[in-house]
């Protein structure tokens, strides 16, 4: 495999142009290292401390997916085997791996997310055009990762015994924080943002040779030396060049002005390389002259983008870190519970500010100067002092805690403490009350904190503002006082720590992971990174962009039950659930691209096929979330499907379901351990699929086929362009998969590639991810392993069975003349067909189809309409294709016929 070719297509993350600059202009930044040698050096240096690498899993998916075939829906047994080999290799070297996955998309990065999804749509169109023209899989230059790869990789790694975490924001920030605070050997990934973060060394996954454990270390100190900058200047450089938060075009004219005045343009460097050198030169020779004297907006053309720019800068500051570029005293103050908190970075004191990290590590964090180096990384503090700001990890022997001094009171207040102190981070003192203001009001306060959208006075935020503003208002309700408490938050969908647990009477602002014993910041967005969680004073118009500005959206949570929300959060952080916490905390979810042919009118998009299931899950998870009309608020879905321009999310309302004995509460489903509750969990799961009437038949099916049958019944009821040959292929591949080894599956070669079979493979895999959502929402009535794809699906094997079934091969041929499988085949087929008949859906062979079956389903957003006289699955509301991308509300089960 040409691994570099594959990974180059994913190297768009991080700072614009920096990846190519490092590779072509500054190759000395890259140093070949060996993980075995680094680990041995770490062990001798820190006896008893296991060398640990933090892995940005999202960056590694393309590297890990080594199977030759990727077009048919995924070679999951082969993929699982590749992951196992990866883990074994590092384990044998005595290296521990910690895997982080993206848990949600921050609002600051939504536009970039949309841009990439639309680009992927164009690539998918090219892929299907190639398949139709050549009837074979495209080359590696068109490689597209199988649907659901990120979701199932989490569960695969957990199955392999690895510590796997899901972030409460975009993973790169938590990866960098973890690596810094836990004295890790380094970060393994493929994102130039790791060159910008002031954290542990950064290693490239694309350059990793698994056999020898050699890779390339990218050194941020050498990068700074080449650019004439300090490490503390790198966030500024990243924002001026453009990253996932700052659009590339925002400072385009500024960059070209820097280039025009740059006197050392190298003819042999490319244009982007010269721009990076020119901007760096401007920072070191011009901006440094005013550092500490003028605000950034006075020396940079920030204009109306001031607040966004400061957010981008702050996004690189890890807990306990400060930036010398945030020097001015804000003109506003922040208030909470009628107390005043001063937000100041005091420019007068000019004192050394030690960086504080996890007290548990008790060791200095090696920076990117090589494993032997114990040097402290200098942090520029402006032209006056030019003092180095050392970074400490040991909070006991040095007893130096970063302080935030108010210039009037001269009273220092700790900015960051270790997790054992149980202090809120970060706090500043007010000169008058001379006390720290708690970040949590709790039931004792009994006061409402008003919520405001921006700096203009007394403008209240509506409970739901619609897709135009992309603003969410989520509510925490104190369970004792039953009083709504609202506080400003951030777009990043983080929990705002404003609620007190009524049982423990302790602040619930942090989530503690039981294995790492570390405070996970619940609000690690812009406010946290700027070392304040703010509720703005409505009477003071804020002018300082380092405070919460108009762009910062306000949040509370969708669900008021803090106990249930904590359970959901724990499952989310430990990568045990999928989308559940996102729904309950922010009411917003997303699903990336699927291999779907936008020109194929016979199969609807998976986004619509599985939407009724999601709607029922919403009603379960948001049972106590109702607006003034007693209607549950809509969930915002960012789902990619052909014809969707992704300008706004689809607003999808919950769909009520009927469960025998009534709908149980989440506390019953999640917390009650009585044996009879397991029956209610299964009843709830089947109700989400609207298959309560088939409970007995499904219970008679053995594992792991029970979940597969449930999914097949749902699919064939919903989509009547699926035929008997499709059902035969799905069942036959699942049965034959049980007796095949990984090498046998790798050697399979379908005669040719059929575009419809490609779509069906992806459709089934997306159904398996939907099962993960439903199963976790219902309290795990089924074992997760029963619907992991490596146990029930293989892309090439399905493709082979599909081609055989399409040609009319006998069932015995599909089952490879294995008589023991024949009985199981007929049993499974009977369960599916019987359940479908209960819904008046008779599955017929393609030979029995009338002409009306071809192209009956119009693709949403297209100019096609349903044709023919066949019955419709949407007797309620409007047909789904008529709603189009411009329609914002989805309330009915638009597929199902009742």
Buried (B, 14 or more C-beta within 10 A) or exposed (E): EEBEEBBBBBBBBBBBBBBBBBBEBBEEBBBEBBBBEBBBBBBEBBEEBEBBBBBBBBBBBBBBBBBEBBBBBBBBBBBBBBBBEBBEBBBEBBBBBBBBBBBBBBBBBBEBBBBBBBEBBEBBBEBBBBBBEEEEBBEBEBBBBBBBBBBBBBBBBBBBEBBBBBBBBBBBBBBBBBBBBBBBBBBBBBBBBBBBBBBBBBBBBBBBEBEEBBBBBBBBBBBBEBBBBBBBBBBBBBBBBBBBBBBBEBBEEBBEBBBEEBEEBEEEBBEBBBBBBBBBBBBBEEBBEBBBBBBBBEBBEBEEBBBBBBBBBBBBBBBBBBBBBBBBBBEBBBBBBEBBBBBBBBBEBBBBBBBBBBBBBBBBBBBBBBBEBEEBBBBBBBEEBEBBBBBBBBBEEEEBBBBBBBBEBEBBBBBBBBBEBEBBBBBBBBEEEEEBBBBBBBBEBEEEBBBBBBBEEEEEBEEBBEBEEBBBBBBBBBBBBEBBBBBBBBBBBBBBBBBBBBEEEEBBBBBEBEEBEBBBBBBBBBBBBBBBBBBBBBEBEBBBBBBBBEBBBBBBBBBBBBBBBBBBBBBBBBBBBBBBBBBBBBBBBBBBBBBBBBBBBBBBBBBBBBBBBBBBBBBBBBBBBEEEEEEBBBBBBBBBBBBBEBEBBBBBBBBEBEBEEEBBBBEBBBEBEEEEBBEBBBBBBBBBBBBBEBBEBBEEBEBBBBBBBBBBBBBBBBBBBBBBBBBBBBBBBBBBBEEBEBEEBBEBEBEEBBBBBBBBBBBBBBBBBBBBBBBBBBBBBBEBBBBBBBBBBBBBBBBBBBBBBBEEBEBEBBBEEEEEBBEBBEBBBEBBBEBBEEBEBEBEBEEEEEEEBEBBBBBBBBEBEBBEEBEBBBEEBEBBBBBEBEBBEBBBBBBBBE
